[in-house]
Amino acid sequence: MASDYFMPAEWAPQSSIWLSWPHREDQWEGDLDTLQEKFAEIAATISRFQRVDINASSDLHLQIASRFLAVGGQTENIHLWDHPTNDVWCRDHGPVFVKNRADQSLALLDWGFNAWGGKFPPYELDNAIPSHIAEALDLPCFIPGMILEGGSIEINSCGQLLTTEAVLLNPNRNPELTRDEIERRLKKFLGVSEIFWLEAGIEGDDTDGHIDDLTRFVNDTTLITVVDPGGLDEAVLARNLAKLKTFRTPEGEPFEIHTIGLPEACETEGWRLPHLPASYVNFLIINGAVLVPQFRQPKNDRAALTQIGDLFPGREVIGIDCLDLVKEGGALHCISQQQPA
């Protein structure tokens, strides 16, 4: 039964990171070739530490392998699956993996995916990814019966979950469900006991305000959250920070909260993006390392690497240029989904 399972925190040991390979020429503001090189770089970096599983139509496998080899990836840690996709945001269309409390065996959750409220069709192939992975890995698959993207939830190992009202209570996701009904399903299928609600996210975010661009658990008692003094998002992020200060650990203590600024407006030739949706907290925790997005802002990027690295002692901190990724709406956490060990 689903209630016998729980979702491990991201810093728990992992067996794999899942990615979905970019392949559509019509999908990107930038050059598809550049983005495929970036995905190969990210996969190769992860492969130094653990296995990488990639969803992609079989006709792309030779190309992926070639790019992966070109950037020095650990070939024994790359696994390609004939799972066709529409888009790359595996955090949102991929499964959420859970573990059995009694024997620690794996299962997965097949939440419904509707491309962030139907904004970016088609998404039928993406919505089928969890069932394909369940079949490929021969794992039990639970269907909670609601729309939920992985980037909309953030969890620690004490049964506490962070999310935003702007996403989970948005009528473009689950208009037939009340807040209480949504909370009951989160508790049942993710094994959590307490849900913390923030108000909203960064202005103009296509996801409507995913938590993984706003606030992340660093450990069970520590949070890092974005702020924007004097910027477009100052007010909403200040309200989020005030709310975070009211949350308590299971022991009744306030969380240790670290704040980090948003990057400056991201610019490339012929293209400019105000703060959104670039965020340094869209980092990815893997075995032995944390990958931190960088936006070609040397001073801000170095400061973010140092600050986030200090919060993860014992892990290598690795900066990954994500400017080409963020043009489309996300960064490292958005494209990835961890499979627990």
C-alpha positions, 0 to 999 in steps of 0.5 A: 500500500502507498501509505507504507512508503516515504519519499527520501530527502534528496541528500539520502544515498542515490542509485541514479539521476534520471534525465530526459534528452533534448531533441526538438528543434522548435522547443528552444530559444537557443541552439539545440546542438548547444543544449545537447552538449550541455546535457552531455556535460551535465550527464558526464559530471554526474557520472563521476559520482553515480549512474545516469539514466536517460529517457530518449527515443532509441533513434537518439541513442547513438547521438547521445552516446557520442556526445557523452563520450566526447566530454569524457563521461564514465561510460559504465555509468550511462544507461539509455532507455527507449522512452520517447519524450516531448520535453526535458523537464524530468523533475516534473514529468518523471516519477517520484521514487519512494521507499518501503518503510519496512524493507526499504524496497523501491516503488514509484509514484505516477502523478499526472502531468499536464505541462504546468496547467496545459501551457506547453502541449503536447505532453502525452509522451512526458505523461507516460514516462513514469509508467515506462520507468516502472515497467523498465525497472519492474517496480510497483507503481502507485497512481495518486490521482492528481496533477503534481510536478516534482519541482513543486515539492521539497522534502526533508527526512523528518516528514516535512514538505514545502510547497506553494499555494500558487502551484498546488492550489492553482485551478489549472492543476487540480480544480476538483480537489480542495486544499485538505484533499491535496494535503491528504494525498501528499501525506498518504503517498509521500509519507509526510506528516506536515506541510508548509505552504508558501504563497507564491514564486518569482514573477512570470515563472511558467510553472506558476512558482515552483518551490525548487526555485525559491526555498530548499532544505539543506538538511532537516533543520536548515533552509536556504531561500531566495531574496530580491532586495530592491528588485521585481520580486522583493515583496513576494520573496519577503513574505515567503521569508517571513512565513518561513520564520514561523515554521518549526522543526519536529522538535519545535525549534525554528529552522536555520534560514540562509538567504541568497540573492537572485542573479542579475538579469540574464542576458545573451546576444539578442535576448534578455531575461529579468531575474526570472526564472534564474535561481541559484537554489535550483541546485542538484544534490548527488552522491558526494557533490552538489551541482550549482547553476551559474549564469555568467555573472562571475561575482554573483556566481562565485558567491553562490558557489561559496555560500551553497558549498559551505552549507554542504560540507563534505560534498564537492561543489561544482558550478554548471553554466545554465544560461542556455537552460534557463532561457527555456525556464529551468536549471539543474534541479528542473531537468533531473530526478533522483532515484534513491539507493 
